[in-house]
Amino acid sequence: LLLTTFSIMNMIVSVIVDSTLEQALDQKLKELHQNEAETVAAVVKIDEIFNRADADGDGQITKEELLDVLGDKEVQAYLREVGVELSHAEHIFDVIDYDSSGSLDSKEFALGLVKARGDARAQDVLALQCDLWRREKGLRSEILALCIHTDSRMAVVDQELALLGEDLECLGQALGTRIGPWSPMLSE
């Protein structure tokens, strides 16, 4: 009887656990779909902000164009709806312009603002990430310049060694002996 009771209890517990896990999965899926819908709506609003800021219609916005449009009440409302704090909106351009080009295309602007949504921590993380991208780009340029400089210096060293080898060979001929790395005197 004890074994039967234990088996029945195990079955009941497994049904409860299975039901709970299924509900948790459904809740997660609902949250995922809701977040996806919010992101799509945010991108639409961000595109509208970009189009309003792109005063000259060249497909790029500058910091000045963005600052000009931030005074618009409707743009401020869009930013609030998207989840970007207005107090940080003035500085957001510098953060998301990680390549320091002075302008943003619509993709760069949208990706930056989508990442900057939320509380200040998300914006701080984005600022750090963009700063790292800037530093990486600068370091890559410096390393490339260093490699080019080193290669040119090594080419000069190779030329000097070749000339020195020629001078040693001439000296050896003048002395009637063979001087060089192949010389038995030097290899001993």
N, C-alpha and C positions, 0 to 999 in steps of 0.2 A: 504493500500500500504506500509506503514511504517513497519508493522508487517511482511509482505512478504519479504521485503528487508532485514530486520533483520534476518529472518530465513535463507535466502539464504546465507547471510554473515557468519552466524554460521556454516553452512554446509561446505562452502569453507574453513574456518579456521580449522575445524575439519579434513578435508582431508589433509590440509597442515601439521598440527601437527602430524597426523598419519603417513604420509610419512616421516617426519623428524625423528620421533621416530624409525621407521623401519630402516632407514638408519643408525642411531646411533647404533642400536642393531647389524646390520650387520657389522659395523666398529668394534665394541667391539668383536664380534665373530672372525673376521679376526685377530685382535690383539692377542686374546687369542690363536688361532691356531698358529700364528707366534711365540709367546712366548714359547708355548709348543714345537714347532719344534726346536727353539733355545736351549731350555733346553735339549732336546734329543741329539742334536748335541754336546752340551757342555759335557754331560755325556760320550759320546763316546770319546771325546778328553781327558777328565779327566781319563777315564779308561786306555787310551794309556799312559798318564803321569804316572799313578800308575804302570802299567806293566813295564815301563822303569826304574822306581825308585826301584822296587822290585828286586834288583840285585841277592839276594840269592834264590828267588822264593818261599819263605815261606808263601806268601799271606799276609804279613805284611810289612810295610815300617817304617824305623826309620828316625829320623831327619837327620842323617848323609847321609842315602841313598837319601833322598829328596834333600838335599843340593848338593850332588854330581851330580844329574841329572839336577839341575837348570842351570848349565853351558852349557848344550846342547842347541844349537840355535833352534832346532826343538821344544824342550819342551818349550822354551821361546815363540816361535810363538804360540804354543797351548795355553799357559796361556793367551797371548794377545787375542786370538780368543775367549777364554772362558770368558774373561772380568775380569781377575785377574791381578792387577797391579804388575809388576815385583818387584817394590820397597817393596811391602808387602809380596811377595812370600816367602822370607826367614823366615819371622816371622809367616807365616800362620800355620805351623806345631804346634807351641806352642798354638795357638788359638784353633785349631780344635781338639787337643788332650786334651779334657776337663777332661777325667778321669786320666790324667797324667800317663798313662801306658808306655809312651816312644815309642809306636808304634801305627800305624793306619792300620786297615784292609781296603779293597777296599770300602766297604759301608761307613764307617766313613769318609774316605778321600773324596769320591764323594759327600756325603751330605754336608760336610764342605766347599768344594770348590764351590759347586753350591750356597750355602748361602753366600759365600764371594764374589761372582761376583758383579760387579758394582763399584760404587764410594766408597770412603773411609768411608762414613757414614754406608753403609751396612756392611762393614768389622768391623767397630767399634761396631755396634750393635751385630754382631756375637761374637766378643771378649767379650763383656759384658755378653752375654747369656752364653757362655762357662764358664766364670768366675763364674757366678751364679751357674751353674751346679757343678763346682768344690767345691764351698763353701757349697752347699747343701749336697753334698756327705760327706764332712768333718763334717758338723754339725750332720748329721744322725749318723755317726760313734761315735761322741762324746756323743750324746744323748743315744745311745745304751750302750756305756761304762758306762755312768752315771747311767742308769737304772740297769745294772748288779751290779755295785758297791753299789747302794742304796739297792737293794734286799739282797745282802750279808750282809750289815750292819744291815738291819732290821731283818734278820735271827739271827744275834748275839744278838740283843736287845730282840727278842722273847725268846731266850734261857736264857738270863740273867733274864728276867721277870719270866720265869718258875722256875728257881732256887730260885729266891727271894720268889716266892709263896710257894715253898717247905720249905724254911727256916722259913717263917712266920707261916706255918702250924705246923712245929716242935716246934717253940717257943710257939705257942698257946697251944699245947699239954702239953708242959713242965709247962706252967702256969695254966693249967687246964681250959683254956677258948678257945673259938673258934675265930680265927683271920682270916679275909679274906673279900672279897667283899660281901660275903653272911652274914657276921656278922651283927647282929642288931645294935651293938655299932657303927660301921663304917657307916651304911647306914642312921643313924639319923642325 
